[in-house]
Amino acid sequence: MHGFKIHKATNIEPSAGKLLIAEPFMPDPEFRRAVVLICNHDENGTFGLSINNSIDQTLDEFLPAMTKTKWPVYIGGPVDTDTLFVIHSSPDVIGGDFVCEGIYLGADFQLLKMALENNLLSKNQVKFFIGYSGWSAGQLENELKEEAWLVAPADNQIVLSNNKNEIYKKSLERLGKSFAIIAMLPIHPSLN
């Protein structure tokens, strides 16, 4: 019988536009099987949004001004959970700050409201989040040394996907076959 090696690190440095993929047995329930888009990473720390943890409430329940908008909402992370964040691929329609190729953070609220009301955006162009994921200076680097996260390149089709069950798997597949095997591991090692 031949075994296989599970890779626990990549040679990719964390930066804006990269993904953090939680190691498969992460004990923190906030980040179990999480994929986090890094939106900003510098000497002061890291800001990101967990892209695969949706909740049952829709956008119109958070923003009554968006009454016609039954868009999914995701938990971006455990920090500042009373704030709504948005990522998208349409800066020409709603503004925003560049994160990486095809992905922008933030929007002009009035332009966003108008675009949603007039069906100018599709659900694969914009994603909404409550809260964010944050690391203080050096914290993420320490977690990477502890092999808590894999770093992978982002892809706007993965980032803006609404198929939350496939995001973890697809993110790992981008790193190659030796990493893709991680997606098949059980959440709890005792279930193996």
C-alpha positions, 0 to 999 in steps of 0.5 A: 500500500502506498501512502500520500503526502499531505502538503501543509504549506505553499511558497506563496506569500500572503498579500492582497488578492491571495486566499487563505485556506484553513487547514482541514482540522482547524479547531476554531469553529469560526474558520473551519474549512474557511477560505479568506480573501486577503483584501489588505496585508501590510506591516500593520496586519491583515484584513480579509473576508471569509468567502464561503460562510453564508448565513440564512438572512438575505441583504434586504433583512440587513438593509431595509433600503434594499427591499427588492434584494434577496441576495445572500450574505456571508460572515466575513469574519468575527470582527466588526460584525455590525458592518456590511462589506462588499466585494465585486467585479464591477468598479465601472458600475459601483466604484470600489478599491482594487484588491486584485485582477477582477476583484474590488472592495467597497462600493458607492452606496447610492450606485450600488442601490441603483444597480441592484434595483435595476438588475445591473449586477448579477449574483456572480458579480457581487458578494456581501459580508457581515464582519471581517477577518483580521490579524494584527502585525505578525499574527498571520505570519505566526499562524502560517508557521504553525501551518494553520493556513495555506496561501493560494492565488485568488480567482474571481470565479472562486471568490464571487461564487455563491456555491459555498460548498465548492469554494474550499475544494476549488481553492485547494485544486488551484494548488495542484493534486497534492493539495486537492486531497485535503478537501477529501479529509473529514472535518474531524480526524477521528472520523477517518 
